[in-house]
Amino acid sequence: MEELFADILVIGSGVAGSYAAMHAASRGAEVSLVTKTKLLSGSTRWAQGGIAFPSDPSDIPSHLMDTMKAGRGLVDERVSTAILTDALTEWKRLIELGITFDAHPALEGGHSKPRIQHIHGDESGLHLLTFLHHHLPPSVSILENQFAAELISCDGQLHGALLWKNGDPAEPVAVHAGATIIATGGIGQIYSFTTNPEEATGDGIALAYRAGAKVRDIELVQFHPTVLSNGGLISEACRGEGAVLLNGNRERFMLRYDEAGELAPRDIVSNSIYSEIIATGKVFLDLRPVNNLEHKFPTVYNSILNLGFNPLKEPIPIQPAAHFLMGGIATDEYGATSVANLFAAGEAASTGFHGANRLASNSLLEGLVMGSRAAEKAVASMPAAKRKIESNGVPGCAVQDQSVIRQIMERSASVMRDGKSLVNGFNEALSVKVVQATSAAEAETANMRLLALMVLKGALERKESRGSHSRSDYPQMSPDARHIDQQVENPGAIRDRRLESSGARDF
Ligand SMILES: Cc1cc2nc3c(=O)[nH]c(=O)nc-3n(C[C@H](O)[C@H](O)[C@H](O)COP(=O)(O)OP(=O)(O)OC[C@H]3O[C@@H](n4cnc5c(N)ncnc54)[C@H](O)[C@@H]3O)c2cc1C
């Protein structure tokens, strides 16, 4: 087996992983930055809306208030204050490095003032990520097309990961690292209808869970309100610029649901659209009120044209789709997980910043700040890398087609949930056959199955409607806001089952 050594192993090259790698290297660490596809991969490159930086120190309380209002009682005020305070430091750092933000900050749903920074209009994510990659120093070794299959330990302590070169288990690469940072993004691919790219299969969360890390609030999945039939997203910023929602009778309806109308937080807009689709058959977004649409939002404009609609002439059919994971691997304010030497940042992590409903454009911000914080802590606390390898769980098991998982999730755990369909979905997902994986695609499917089971279990346990989690059988928000944690009691037991050729259940 090929063996590599690093001070810090970063899994995932989106905003959180790339920024973490940059920061760890700037603190003198030798870093391995791994991605299962290309360096420019993950959700970051598709982000359109921008980055929600507080405009100056006096804006922090208002940004915090907006974040907490959207998060419906589950936002951690202390962690969020720390993130918003550090945001200004990262903003200055990026400007010193030479990044250029567009001239005027924009307004988005749930924000009480315009504070969303764009880079080249609605291509903010792509330009941010390209900029970060351009600034990776030589002490960062980039490992592309390497699938992180499992975390490995030495003497009971986590020490890196096993990669499959080109996604092939026959080409294993062990990366021994003092500390590992998981930045593998979200889980949108467990749904049939999602804005997320194909990499978003929840691998890093599955790896961490199998290694014994605590996973928090994984049932809290945000559904973006305005998504085209091909999964293309129409940025919230379009509604900030005047776009309005119409129901099947071509009537505006949002003011009936919330006084902020089209600029209400995402959970309210998605639920309202869902209700109007049930009542009137369809919902449309009318972009004609947006001045200069084709120049301000070229990506949106072109993707609508590609679908055969002209947004300058007619309202466009839209619907909500799985978009962002608020829950994830539980971390403290420095990205440390419940497992020693294991850190998490970005969408794979649950810091408490997003609560039960992410405020628009707060995730790129969190990726930057927490990538930097996790790197700082990991470098300060890491032990030296060791040689011996102990496995930390199933590298993956083949199941049926990935679409089976997606259909189960779309049917049972989408915008509106209820106990009966959650139970049915859980039993269906549990009965999906599992065998030893022979490729990264099969391992991804096994990870998706595990994530689906966790989302369904968490959603069943959360007997209330809060933020993005809506249950028709529990329509009220319960008086006490609580987190739902899931953790393997005995990670070793999962490890022992990994060689079963069939019927192995990692849940
Ligand atoms: C269409 C769209 C628009 C969005 N718009 C905005 C916006 O305007 N503002 C905002 O703040 N947020 C936005 N978001 C959300 C935001 O983009 C994401 O939350 C954020 O980019 C996640 O960054 P990340 O670094 O955590 O993960 P990602 O950017 O998703 O990167 C994950 C990385 O992990 C790698 N990876 C995954 N599994 C493995 C594995 N097993 N082995 C090795 N590598 C692996 C992937 O290849 C990838 O490099 C948007 C999301 C989408 C999908």
The ligand as an SDF file (V2000), in Angstrom:
LIG
                    3D

 53 58  0  0  0  0  0  0  0  0999 V2000
  -26.3740   25.8650   -6.0940 C   0  0  0  0  0  0  0  0  0  0  0  0
  -25.8990   26.3410   -4.7550 C   0  0  0  0  0  0  0  0  0  0  0  0
  -25.8740   27.7060   -4.4700 C   0  0  0  0  0  0  0  0  0  0  0  0
  -25.4350   28.1580   -3.2280 C   0  0  0  0  0  0  0  0  0  0  0  0
  -25.3600   29.5070   -2.9940 N   0  0  0  0  0  0  0  0  0  0  0  0
  -24.8140   29.9510   -1.8350 C   0  0  0  0  0  0  0  0  0  0  0  0
  -24.5720   31.3320   -1.6090 C   0  0  0  0  0  0  0  0  0  0  0  0
  -24.8210   32.1540   -2.4720 O   0  0  0  0  0  0  0  0  0  0  0  0
  -24.0270   31.7130   -0.4320 N   0  0  0  0  0  0  0  0  0  0  0  0
  -23.7080   30.8290    0.5560 C   0  0  0  0  0  0  0  0  0  0  0  0
  -23.2120   31.2340    1.6050 O   0  0  0  0  0  0  0  0  0  0  0  0
  -23.9130   29.5050    0.3550 N   0  0  0  0  0  0  0  0  0  0  0  0
  -24.4400   29.0480   -0.8030 C   0  0  0  0  0  0  0  0  0  0  0  0
  -24.6340   27.7090   -0.9970 N   0  0  0  0  0  0  0  0  0  0  0  0
  -24.1680   26.7790    0.0360 C   0  0  0  0  0  0  0  0  0  0  0  0
  -22.6550   26.7340    0.0070 C   0  0  0  0  0  0  0  0  0  0  0  0
  -22.2210   26.7930   -1.3390 O   0  0  0  0  0  0  0  0  0  0  0  0
  -22.1250   25.4600    0.6500 C   0  0  0  0  0  0  0  0  0  0  0  0
  -22.6980   25.2850    1.9050 O   0  0  0  0  0  0  0  0  0  0  0  0
  -20.6120   25.5570    0.8230 C   0  0  0  0  0  0  0  0  0  0  0  0
  -20.0060   25.9230   -0.3820 O   0  0  0  0  0  0  0  0  0  0  0  0
  -20.0550   24.2270    1.3100 C   0  0  0  0  0  0  0  0  0  0  0  0
  -18.6640   24.3340    1.2980 O   0  0  0  0  0  0  0  0  0  0  0  0
  -17.7860   23.1480    1.8580 P   0  0  0  0  0  0  0  0  0  0  0  0
  -16.3700   23.5840    1.7240 O   0  0  0  0  0  0  0  0  0  0  0  0
  -18.2710   22.7410    3.1880 O   0  0  0  0  0  0  0  0  0  0  0  0
  -18.0980   21.9130    0.8720 O   0  0  0  0  0  0  0  0  0  0  0  0
  -18.1010   21.7930   -0.7090 P   0  0  0  0  0  0  0  0  0  0  0  0
  -17.8530   23.0810   -1.3870 O   0  0  0  0  0  0  0  0  0  0  0  0
  -19.3420   21.0640   -1.0680 O   0  0  0  0  0  0  0  0  0  0  0  0
  -16.8310   20.8730   -1.0090 O   0  0  0  0  0  0  0  0  0  0  0  0
  -16.8200   19.5100   -0.6390 C   0  0  0  0  0  0  0  0  0  0  0  0
  -15.5020   18.9080   -1.0920 C   0  0  0  0  0  0  0  0  0  0  0  0
  -15.3570   17.6140   -0.5080 O   0  0  0  0  0  0  0  0  0  0  0  0
  -14.9300   16.6850   -1.5040 C   0  0  0  0  0  0  0  0  0  0  0  0
  -15.3400   15.3400   -1.0690 N   0  0  0  0  0  0  0  0  0  0  0  0
  -16.5820   14.9080   -0.7250 C   0  0  0  0  0  0  0  0  0  0  0  0
  -16.5320   13.6110   -0.3590 N   0  0  0  0  0  0  0  0  0  0  0  0
  -15.2270   13.2040   -0.4670 C   0  0  0  0  0  0  0  0  0  0  0  0
  -14.5520   11.9830   -0.2500 C   0  0  0  0  0  0  0  0  0  0  0  0
  -15.1750   10.8450    0.1470 N   0  0  0  0  0  0  0  0  0  0  0  0
  -13.2100   11.9260   -0.4660 N   0  0  0  0  0  0  0  0  0  0  0  0
  -12.5300   13.0390   -0.9040 C   0  0  0  0  0  0  0  0  0  0  0  0
  -13.1400   14.2320   -1.1310 N   0  0  0  0  0  0  0  0  0  0  0  0
  -14.4730   14.3150   -0.9120 C   0  0  0  0  0  0  0  0  0  0  0  0
  -15.6040   17.1930   -2.7700 C   0  0  0  0  0  0  0  0  0  0  0  0
  -14.9800   16.6670   -3.9250 O   0  0  0  0  0  0  0  0  0  0  0  0
  -15.3760   18.6970   -2.5960 C   0  0  0  0  0  0  0  0  0  0  0  0
  -14.0660   19.0410   -2.9750 O   0  0  0  0  0  0  0  0  0  0  0  0
  -25.0600   27.2310   -2.2380 C   0  0  0  0  0  0  0  0  0  0  0  0
  -25.1000   25.8630   -2.5090 C   0  0  0  0  0  0  0  0  0  0  0  0
  -25.5050   25.4130   -3.7630 C   0  0  0  0  0  0  0  0  0  0  0  0
  -25.5250   23.9440   -4.0440 C   0  0  0  0  0  0  0  0  0  0  0  0
  1  2  1  0
  2  3  1  0
  2 52  2  0
  3  4  2  0
  4  5  1  0
  4 50  1  0
  5  6  2  0
  6  7  1  0
  6 13  1  0
  7  8  2  0
  7  9  1  0
  9 10  1  0
 10 11  2  0
 10 12  1  0
 12 13  2  0
 13 14  1  0
 14 15  1  0
 14 50  1  0
 15 16  1  0
 16 17  1  0
 16 18  1  0
 18 19  1  0
 18 20  1  0
 20 21  1  0
 20 22  1  0
 22 23  1  0
 23 24  1  0
 24 25  2  0
 24 26  1  0
 24 27  1  0
 27 28  1  0
 28 29  2  0
 28 30  1  0
 28 31  1  0
 31 32  1  0
 32 33  1  0
 33 34  1  0
 33 48  1  0
 34 35  1  0
 35 36  1  0
 35 46  1  0
 36 37  1  0
 36 45  1  0
 37 38  2  0
 38 39  1  0
 39 40  1  0
 39 45  2  0
 40 41  1  0
 40 42  2  0
 42 43  1  0
 43 44  2  0
 44 45  1  0
 46 47  1  0
 46 48  1  0
 48 49  1  0
 50 51  2  0
 51 52  1  0
 52 53  1  0
M  END
$$$$
